């Protein structure tokens, strides 16, 4: 079983500390938690422990990370969910494992994720993530400056 406490620290390395890039549609961001997604939070004052609580409740639990057997697979889905949202990350995972694509990781999705070998899931999911990043960079010109970083993140 995947372990949130191990995975979260690696994911947080991708997120960094405080940011307020005018080209980031998420707005003010700290530890990857955006003002857009959490309008009621004082982002600047967010603690690391509070960010971990949010990530566990709103991301890890929604992708059923504790039920994913392979930690690297769980981390890949979780990291992408943190970056683009749970629904998008879930849809792409479902696409990779040939499960109904509804953006909600349920029992059938978990079964198919766990039955798919890591050496099949990970490269397929990386390609899906890169395709998604290319699409959003094309849709919004200001996203182009993030594209190389997003691709590097997808390839980790």
C-alpha positions as CSV (number, residue, x, y, z in Angstrom):
1,X,0.0,0.0,0.0
2,X,1.1,3.5,-0.8
3,X,2.1,5.7,2.2
4,X,0.9,9.3,2.2
5,X,3.5,10.4,4.7
6,X,6.3,9.4,2.3
7,X,4.6,10.6,-0.9
8,X,3.6,14.0,0.4
9,X,7.2,15.1,1.1
10,X,8.3,14.3,-2.5
11,X,5.3,16.1,-3.9
12,X,5.9,19.1,-1.8
13,X,9.4,19.3,-3.3
14,X,7.7,20.1,-6.6
15,X,5.5,22.8,-5.1
16,X,7.9,25.0,-3.3
17,X,7.0,27.7,-0.8
18,X,5.1,31.0,-1.5
19,X,4.4,32.3,-5.0
20,X,2.3,35.0,-6.5
21,X,3.0,34.9,-10.3
22,X,0.7,37.1,-12.2
23,X,0.5,34.5,-15.0
24,X,-0.6,31.7,-12.7
25,X,-4.4,31.5,-12.8
26,X,-4.3,30.0,-9.3
27,X,-3.1,33.3,-8.0
28,X,-1.3,33.5,-4.7
29,X,0.0,30.0,-3.9
30,X,1.9,28.4,-1.0
31,X,3.0,24.8,-0.9
32,X,0.9,24.4,-4.0
33,X,-2.3,25.4,-2.3
34,X,-3.8,28.2,-4.4
35,X,-6.0,31.1,-3.5
36,X,-8.3,30.2,-6.4
37,X,-9.0,26.8,-5.0
38,X,-9.2,27.9,-1.4
39,X,-10.6,31.4,-1.4
40,X,-11.3,31.3,2.3
41,X,-7.7,30.7,3.3
42,X,-5.0,33.2,4.2
43,X,-2.5,31.7,1.8
44,X,0.4,33.7,3.0
45,X,-0.1,32.4,6.6
46,X,-0.7,28.7,5.6
47,X,1.5,26.3,7.5
48,X,3.1,23.2,6.1
49,X,1.1,21.1,8.5
50,X,-2.2,22.7,7.3
51,X,-1.2,22.2,3.7
52,X,-0.6,18.5,4.4
53,X,-4.1,18.2,6.0
54,X,-5.6,19.7,2.9
55,X,-3.6,17.5,0.6
56,X,-4.6,14.3,2.5
57,X,-8.3,15.2,2.7
58,X,-8.9,16.8,-0.7
59,X,-6.4,15.0,-2.9
60,X,-4.9,11.8,-1.5
61,X,-8.2,10.5,-0.1
62,X,-10.1,11.4,-3.3
63,X,-7.7,9.4,-5.5
64,X,-7.9,6.6,-2.9
65,X,-4.2,6.7,-2.5
66,X,-4.2,4.4,0.5
67,X,-5.8,1.7,-1.7
68,X,-3.2,1.9,-4.5
69,X,-0.7,-0.9,-4.0
70,X,2.3,0.7,-5.9
71,X,3.6,3.7,-4.2
72,X,5.2,5.2,-7.3
73,X,1.9,4.9,-9.2
74,X,0.0,6.5,-6.3
75,X,2.6,9.3,-6.2
76,X,2.3,9.9,-9.9
77,X,-1.5,10.3,-9.7
78,X,-1.4,12.3,-6.5
79,X,1.3,14.7,-7.8
80,X,-0.7,15.3,-11.0
81,X,-3.9,15.8,-9.0
82,X,-2.1,18.4,-6.9
83,X,-1.0,20.2,-10.1
84,X,-4.1,20.0,-12.3
85,X,-6.9,18.9,-10.0
86,X,-8.3,15.5,-8.9
87,X,-10.8,15.1,-11.6
88,X,-8.3,15.6,-14.5
89,X,-5.7,13.4,-12.8
90,X,-8.3,10.7,-12.2
91,X,-9.7,10.8,-15.8
92,X,-6.2,10.3,-17.3
93,X,-5.5,7.5,-14.9
94,X,-8.8,5.9,-15.9
95,X,-7.9,6.3,-19.5
96,X,-4.5,4.5,-19.0
97,X,-6.2,1.5,-17.3
98,X,-9.2,1.3,-19.6
99,X,-11.8,2.1,-17.0
100,X,-14.9,4.2,-17.5
101,X,-13.7,7.8,-17.6
102,X,-15.7,9.8,-15.1
103,X,-13.0,11.5,-13.1
104,X,-13.9,9.7,-9.9
105,X,-11.6,6.9,-8.7
106,X,-13.9,4.2,-7.5
107,X,-13.5,0.5,-6.8
108,X,-13.2,-0.5,-10.5
109,X,-10.6,2.2,-11.2
110,X,-8.6,1.1,-8.1
111,X,-8.8,-2.6,-9.2
112,X,-7.6,-1.7,-12.7
113,X,-4.8,0.6,-11.4
114,X,-3.6,-2.2,-9.1
115,X,-3.7,-4.8,-11.9
116,X,-1.7,-2.6,-14.3
117,X,2.0,-3.2,-14.0
118,X,4.1,-0.1,-13.0
119,X,6.2,-0.4,-16.1
120,X,3.0,-0.1,-18.2
121,X,1.1,2.5,-16.1
122,X,3.9,5.0,-15.5
123,X,5.1,5.7,-19.1
124,X,1.5,5.7,-20.3
125,X,0.5,8.2,-17.6
126,X,3.5,10.4,-18.2
127,X,2.6,10.7,-21.9
128,X,-1.0,11.5,-21.0
129,X,0.2,14.2,-18.6
130,X,2.5,15.7,-21.2
131,X,-0.3,15.8,-23.7
132,X,-2.5,17.6,-21.2
133,X,0.2,20.2,-20.4
134,X,0.7,20.8,-24.1
135,X,-3.1,21.3,-24.5
136,X,-3.4,23.9,-21.7
137,X,-0.3,25.7,-23.0
138,X,-1.9,26.0,-26.4
139,X,-5.2,27.2,-24.9
140,X,-3.6,30.0,-22.9
141,X,-0.5,31.8,-24.2
142,X,0.7,32.8,-20.7
143,X,0.9,29.1,-19.7
144,X,3.7,28.5,-22.3
145,X,6.3,29.8,-19.7
146,X,5.3,27.0,-17.4
147,X,5.4,24.2,-20.0
148,X,9.0,23.1,-19.7
149,X,8.7,22.9,-15.9
150,X,5.4,20.9,-16.2
151,X,7.0,18.5,-18.6
152,X,10.0,18.0,-16.3
153,X,7.6,17.3,-13.5
154,X,5.6,14.8,-15.6
155,X,8.8,12.9,-16.4
156,X,10.0,12.5,-12.8
